[in-house]
Amino acid sequence: MGDGVTSDFFHVLIVAEPKPLADKEIGTLADYIALLALTQLAAPDRCQKLSTIGTLLAPDCGPPPDTLTASDLAYLDGLYRMNTGGTLRGQRDAIAYALRETYGPSEAEGR
C-alpha cells in the first residue's frame, strides 16, 4: 500500500539563461534539458559522484559529458519503472536498484 502521494506532469516549460549555454552543442543542450524535464530535478550546482550531464553548468567539475551518461539512463530507467503508488522508500530503492544494475553495488553507492 502506498502513501497516496503522486507526482504527474502534463506540460513542461524550461526557462534558461542563454548566456552560459551559448557555447554548447544543440545535442548536448537537448540531452541536458531532457534530463531536467524528465526527472523534475533542479540542475546540480556541484560535482556528483557518478558522471551526469546534469553537471553541464556546475562550476569546477572538469569537462562535463556531452550526452546522457550511463548513470543518467539508469536513473531514468529506475525512475520510470518504479511503482508511482509505492512508498518513498520503495521508490528510492527502485532507482538505486537500477543504478546498481548498471554500475554494481560499490560504485552506485559512491564507495
Residue pairs with C-beta under 8 A, 6 or more apart in sequence:
2 83
2 85
2 86
2 87
2 90
3 87
3 88
4 85
5 88
6 84
6 85
7 40
7 84
9 40
12 37
14 33
14 36
14 37
16 33
20 57
21 29
21 57
24 32
24 56
25 66
27 66
27 67
28 53
28 56
28 66
28 67
31 53
31 66
31 67
31 68
31 72
32 43
32 53
32 54
32 56
34 68
35 41
35 52
35 53
35 54
35 68
35 72
35 76
36 42
36 43
36 54
38 76
38 79
38 80
39 75
39 76
39 79
41 54
43 54
43 55
43 56
43 57
43 58
44 52
44 54
44 55
44 58
45 58
45 59
46 58
46 61
47 55
47 58
47 60
47 61
47 62
48 54
48 55
48 61
49 110
50 69
50 71
50 99
50 103
50 107
50 108
50 110
51 65
51 69
51 70
51 71
52 65
52 69
52 71
52 72
52 75
53 64
53 65
53 66
53 67
53 68
53 69
53 72
54 72
55 61
55 64
56 64
56 65
58 64
70 102
70 103
71 99
71 102
71 103
73 102
74 98
74 99
74 101
74 102
74 103
75 95
75 98
75 99
77 98
78 94
78 95
78 96
78 97
78 98
78 99
79 94
79 95
79 98
81 94
81 98
82 90
82 91
82 94
82 95
83 90
83 91
83 94
84 91
86 94
96 108
96 109
99 108
100 108
100 109
102 108
